[in-house]
């Protein structure tokens, strides 16, 4: 897996995951929506830690800065 996520992209994903977790913790989101969003938050965290998003490959997106 070649890294395809930059630091801004990873930071944004972590912030979104934290926001979803806080919404769940404070019972703002409940039920099926909460489970779907928590699954998305977990995926965001995992992709942030490994710096690779599988969805970016077929779309041809790369937010990682290239080293010259």
N, CA, C and O atoms as a GROMACS GRO file, in nm:
protein
  272
    1UNK      N    1   0.083  -0.118   0.000
    1UNK     CA    2   0.000   0.000   0.000
    1UNK      C    3   0.088   0.125   0.000
    1UNK      O    4   0.166   0.148   0.093
    2UNK      N    5   0.076   0.201  -0.102
    2UNK     CA    6   0.148   0.327  -0.111
    2UNK      C    7   0.063   0.436  -0.045
    2UNK      O    8  -0.058   0.445  -0.067
    3UNK      N    9   0.127   0.519   0.036
    3UNK     CA   10   0.054   0.624   0.106
    3UNK      C   11  -0.009   0.720   0.006
    3UNK      O   12   0.056   0.764  -0.089
    4UNK      N   13  -0.137   0.753   0.028
    4UNK     CA   14  -0.205   0.846  -0.061
    4UNK      C   15  -0.284   0.953   0.016
    4UNK      O   16  -0.372   1.018  -0.040
    5UNK      N   17  -0.251   0.971   0.146
    5UNK     CA   18  -0.320   1.070   0.227
    5UNK      C   19  -0.219   1.165   0.288
    5UNK      O   20  -0.120   1.122   0.348
    6UNK      N   21  -0.244   1.295   0.274
    6UNK     CA   22  -0.159   1.396   0.334
    6UNK      C   23  -0.198   1.424   0.478
    6UNK      O   24  -0.298   1.372   0.527
    7UNK      N   25  -0.119   1.505   0.545
    7UNK     CA   26  -0.143   1.532   0.687
    7UNK      C   27  -0.273   1.610   0.710
    7UNK      O   28  -0.341   1.587   0.810
    8UNK      N   29  -0.308   1.701   0.620
    8UNK     CA   30  -0.434   1.775   0.636
    8UNK      C   31  -0.554   1.682   0.622
    8UNK      O   32  -0.651   1.694   0.696
    9UNK      N   33  -0.546   1.588   0.529
    9UNK     CA   34  -0.653   1.492   0.508
    9UNK      C   35  -0.668   1.402   0.631
    9UNK      O   36  -0.780   1.375   0.676
   10UNK      N   37  -0.556   1.356   0.685
   10UNK     CA   38  -0.560   1.270   0.804
   10UNK      C   39  -0.615   1.347   0.924
   10UNK      O   40  -0.696   1.293   0.999
   11UNK      N   41  -0.572   1.471   0.941
   11UNK     CA   42  -0.622   1.551   1.053
   11UNK      C   43  -0.771   1.576   1.045
   11UNK      O   44  -0.841   1.569   1.146
   12UNK      N   45  -0.818   1.604   0.925
   12UNK     CA   46  -0.961   1.626   0.906
   12UNK      C   47  -1.041   1.502   0.940
   12UNK      O   48  -1.145   1.510   1.006
   13UNK      N   49  -0.992   1.386   0.897
   13UNK     CA   50  -1.062   1.261   0.927
   13UNK      C   51  -1.066   1.232   1.076
   13UNK      O   52  -1.168   1.185   1.128
   14UNK      N   53  -0.957   1.259   1.146
   14UNK     CA   54  -0.954   1.236   1.290
   14UNK      C   55  -1.053   1.330   1.360
   14UNK      O   56  -1.125   1.288   1.450
   15UNK      N   57  -1.056   1.456   1.318
   15UNK     CA   58  -1.151   1.551   1.378
   15UNK      C   59  -1.296   1.509   1.354
   15UNK      O   60  -1.379   1.521   1.444
   16UNK      N   61  -1.327   1.462   1.235
   16UNK     CA   62  -1.463   1.416   1.205
   16UNK      C   63  -1.496   1.294   1.291
   16UNK      O   64  -1.608   1.284   1.343
   17UNK      N   65  -1.402   1.203   1.307
   17UNK     CA   66  -1.425   1.084   1.390
   17UNK      C   67  -1.450   1.122   1.535
   17UNK      O   68  -1.537   1.066   1.600
   18UNK      N   69  -1.373   1.218   1.585
   18UNK     CA   70  -1.393   1.264   1.723
   18UNK      C   71  -1.529   1.332   1.738
   18UNK      O   72  -1.598   1.311   1.837
   19UNK      N   73  -1.567   1.411   1.639
   19UNK     CA   74  -1.698   1.478   1.644
   19UNK      C   75  -1.811   1.376   1.645
   19UNK      O   76  -1.908   1.392   1.720
   20UNK      N   77  -1.801   1.272   1.564
   20UNK     CA   78  -1.904   1.168   1.561
   20UNK      C   79  -1.910   1.097   1.696
   20UNK      O   80  -2.018   1.070   1.747
   21UNK      N   81  -1.793   1.066   1.753
   21UNK     CA   82  -1.789   0.998   1.883
   21UNK      C   83  -1.853   1.085   1.992
   21UNK      O   84  -1.924   1.034   2.078
   22UNK      N   85  -1.826   1.215   1.988
   22UNK     CA   86  -1.887   1.305   2.086
   22UNK      C   87  -2.038   1.315   2.068
   22UNK      O   88  -2.112   1.318   2.167
   23UNK      N   89  -2.084   1.320   1.944
   23UNK     CA   90  -2.228   1.323   1.920
   23UNK      C   91  -2.295   1.197   1.974
   23UNK      O   92  -2.404   1.203   2.029
   24UNK      N   93  -2.229   1.083   1.957
   24UNK     CA   94  -2.283   0.958   2.009
   24UNK      C   95  -2.280   0.958   2.162
   24UNK      O   96  -2.376   0.915   2.226
   25UNK      N   97  -2.171   1.005   2.219
   25UNK     CA   98  -2.156   1.005   2.364
   25UNK      C   99  -2.262   1.092   2.432
   25UNK      O  100  -2.316   1.056   2.536
   26UNK      N  101  -2.291   1.205   2.372
   26UNK     CA  102  -2.390   1.297   2.430
   26UNK      C  103  -2.532   1.270   2.381
   26UNK      O  104  -2.620   1.354   2.400
   27UNK      N  105  -2.555   1.156   2.320
   27UNK     CA  106  -2.688   1.111   2.273
   27UNK      C  107  -2.754   1.206   2.175
   27UNK      O  108  -2.876   1.217   2.172
   28UNK      N  109  -2.675   1.274   2.096
   28UNK     CA  110  -2.731   1.358   1.990
   28UNK      C  111  -2.774   1.270   1.874
   28UNK      O  112  -2.876   1.296   1.810
   29UNK      N  113  -2.696   1.166   1.847
   29UNK     CA  114  -2.733   1.069   1.743
   29UNK      C  115  -2.762   0.936   1.812
   29UNK      O  116  -2.694   0.897   1.907
   30UNK      N  117  -2.864   0.866   1.761
   30UNK     CA  118  -2.906   0.740   1.822
   30UNK      C  119  -2.949   0.643   1.714
   30UNK      O  120  -2.968   0.681   1.598
   31UNK      N  121  -2.964   0.520   1.752
   31UNK     CA  122  -3.018   0.417   1.664
   31UNK      C  123  -2.927   0.382   1.549
   31UNK      O  124  -2.804   0.381   1.562
   32UNK      N  125  -2.990   0.352   1.436
   32UNK     CA  126  -2.917   0.306   1.317
   32UNK      C  127  -2.820   0.412   1.266
   32UNK      O  128  -2.709   0.380   1.226
   33UNK      N  129  -2.861   0.538   1.268
   33UNK     CA  130  -2.773   0.645   1.223
   33UNK      C  131  -2.645   0.648   1.306
   33UNK      O  132  -2.537   0.669   1.253
   34UNK      N  133  -2.659   0.629   1.436
   34UNK     CA  134  -2.542   0.630   1.524
   34UNK      C  135  -2.447   0.516   1.488
   34UNK      O  136  -2.325   0.536   1.485
   35UNK      N  137  -2.500   0.397   1.462
   35UNK     CA  138  -2.414   0.284   1.427
   35UNK      C  139  -2.344   0.304   1.293
   35UNK      O  140  -2.226   0.271   1.278
   36UNK      N  141  -2.416   0.358   1.198
   36UNK     CA  142  -2.355   0.384   1.066
   36UNK      C  143  -2.246   0.489   1.078
   36UNK      O  144  -2.138   0.472   1.021
   37UNK      N  145  -2.272   0.597   1.150
   37UNK     CA  146  -2.172   0.702   1.166
   37UNK      C  147  -2.053   0.655   1.249
   37UNK      O  148  -1.940   0.696   1.221
   38UNK      N  149  -2.075   0.572   1.349
   38UNK     CA  150  -1.963   0.520   1.427
   38UNK      C  151  -1.877   0.427   1.342
   38UNK      O  152  -1.755   0.427   1.356
   39UNK      N  153  -1.938   0.349   1.255
   39UNK     CA  154  -1.861   0.264   1.164
   39UNK      C  155  -1.777   0.352   1.071
   39UNK      O  156  -1.661   0.321   1.045
   40UNK      N  157  -1.836   0.460   1.022
   40UNK     CA  158  -1.762   0.554   0.938
   40UNK      C  159  -1.647   0.618   1.016
   40UNK      O  160  -1.538   0.637   0.961
   41UNK      N  161  -1.670   0.651   1.141
   41UNK     CA  162  -1.564   0.710   1.224
   41UNK      C  163  -1.449   0.613   1.244
   41UNK      O  164  -1.332   0.653   1.240
   42UNK      N  165  -1.480   0.487   1.265
   42UNK     CA  166  -1.376   0.385   1.281
   42UNK      C  167  -1.296   0.371   1.152
   42UNK      O  168  -1.173   0.360   1.156
   43UNK      N  169  -1.364   0.371   1.039
   43UNK     CA  170  -1.295   0.362   0.910
   43UNK      C  171  -1.206   0.485   0.890
   43UNK      O  172  -1.093   0.472   0.844
   44UNK      N  173  -1.256   0.603   0.925
   44UNK     CA  174  -1.175   0.725   0.915
   44UNK      C  175  -1.049   0.714   1.001
   44UNK      O  176  -0.941   0.753   0.956
   45UNK      N  177  -1.062   0.663   1.122
   45UNK     CA  178  -0.946   0.650   1.210
   45UNK      C  179  -0.844   0.551   1.154
   45UNK      O  180  -0.723   0.577   1.156
   46UNK      N  181  -0.891   0.438   1.107
   46UNK     CA  182  -0.800   0.336   1.053
   46UNK      C  183  -0.726   0.389   0.932
   46UNK      O  184  -0.605   0.373   0.921
   47UNK      N  185  -0.799   0.451   0.840
   47UNK     CA  186  -0.733   0.503   0.719
   47UNK      C  187  -0.637   0.617   0.754
   47UNK      O  188  -0.537   0.636   0.686
   48UNK      N  189  -0.667   0.692   0.858
   48UNK     CA  190  -0.576   0.799   0.900
   48UNK      C  191  -0.446   0.742   0.957
   48UNK      O  192  -0.338   0.795   0.930
   49UNK      N  193  -0.456   0.636   1.034
   49UNK     CA  194  -0.336   0.578   1.095
   49UNK      C  195  -0.246   0.509   0.994
   49UNK      O  196  -0.124   0.509   1.010
   50UNK      N  197  -0.305   0.450   0.889
   50UNK     CA  198  -0.222   0.382   0.789
   50UNK      C  199  -0.189   0.471   0.670
   50UNK      O  200  -0.112   0.431   0.582
   51UNK      N  201  -0.246   0.591   0.666
   51UNK     CA  202  -0.221   0.690   0.559
   51UNK      C  203  -0.257   0.636   0.421
   51UNK      O  204  -0.195   0.673   0.321
   52UNK      N  205  -0.357   0.551   0.415
   52UNK     CA  206  -0.400   0.494   0.288
   52UNK      C  207  -0.551   0.483   0.285
   52UNK      O  208  -0.612   0.427   0.376
   53UNK      N  209  -0.612   0.537   0.179
   53UNK     CA  210  -0.756   0.527   0.159
   53UNK      C  211  -0.781   0.444   0.033
   53UNK      O  212  -0.745   0.488  -0.076
   54UNK      N  213  -0.841   0.327   0.046
   54UNK     CA  214  -0.865   0.242  -0.071
   54UNK      C  215  -0.957   0.307  -0.174
   54UNK      O  216  -0.948   0.277  -0.293
   55UNK      N  217  -1.046   0.395  -0.131
   55UNK     CA  218  -1.138   0.462  -0.223
   55UNK      C  219  -1.065   0.560  -0.313
   55UNK      O  220  -1.110   0.588  -0.424
   56UNK      N  221  -0.953   0.613  -0.267
   56UNK     CA  222  -0.877   0.709  -0.346
   56UNK      C  223  -0.812   0.644  -0.469
   56UNK      O  224  -0.791   0.711  -0.570
   57UNK      N  225  -0.782   0.515  -0.463
   57UNK     CA  226  -0.711   0.448  -0.573
   57UNK      C  227  -0.792   0.450  -0.702
   57UNK      O  228  -0.742   0.498  -0.804
   58UNK      N  229  -0.917   0.400  -0.704
   58UNK     CA  230  -0.991   0.402  -0.830
   58UNK      C  231  -1.029   0.543  -0.876
   58UNK      O  232  -1.050   0.568  -0.994
   59UNK      N  233  -1.037   0.636  -0.780
   59UNK     CA  234  -1.071   0.774  -0.815
   59UNK      C  235  -0.949   0.855  -0.857
   59UNK      O  236  -0.963   0.966  -0.909
   60UNK      N  237  -0.829   0.800  -0.835
   60UNK     CA  238  -0.706   0.868  -0.875
   60UNK      C  239  -0.673   0.988  -0.788
   60UNK      O  240  -0.609   1.082  -0.835
   61UNK      N  241  -0.714   0.986  -0.662
   61UNK     CA  242  -0.688   1.097  -0.571
   61UNK      C  243  -0.564   1.066  -0.488
   61UNK      O  244  -0.545   0.953  -0.443
   62UNK      N  245  -0.480   1.166  -0.470
   62UNK     CA  246  -0.362   1.154  -0.386
   62UNK      C  247  -0.338   1.288  -0.317
   62UNK      O  248  -0.302   1.385  -0.382
   63UNK      N  249  -0.358   1.293  -0.186
   63UNK     CA  250  -0.340   1.418  -0.112
   63UNK      C  251  -0.204   1.422  -0.043
   63UNK      O  252  -0.173   1.519   0.026
   64UNK      N  253  -0.125   1.319  -0.061
   64UNK     CA  254   0.008   1.312   0.000
   64UNK      C  255   0.105   1.396  -0.085
   64UNK      O  256   0.107   1.386  -0.208
   65UNK      N  257   0.185   1.477  -0.016
   65UNK     CA  258   0.282   1.559  -0.089
   65UNK      C  259   0.392   1.470  -0.145
   65UNK      O  260   0.442   1.381  -0.076
   66UNK      N  261   0.429   1.494  -0.267
   66UNK     CA  262   0.534   1.418  -0.336
   66UNK      C  263   0.670   1.473  -0.295
   66UNK      O  264   0.691   1.594  -0.287
   67UNK      N  265   0.762   1.382  -0.268
   67UNK     CA  266   0.900   1.424  -0.239
   67UNK      C  267   0.979   1.425  -0.369
   67UNK      O  268   0.975   1.329  -0.446
   68UNK      N  269   1.050   1.536  -0.392
   68UNK     CA  270   1.129   1.547  -0.516
   68UNK      C  271   1.268   1.490  -0.497
   68UNK      O  272   1.348   1.490  -0.590
   0.00000   0.00000   0.00000
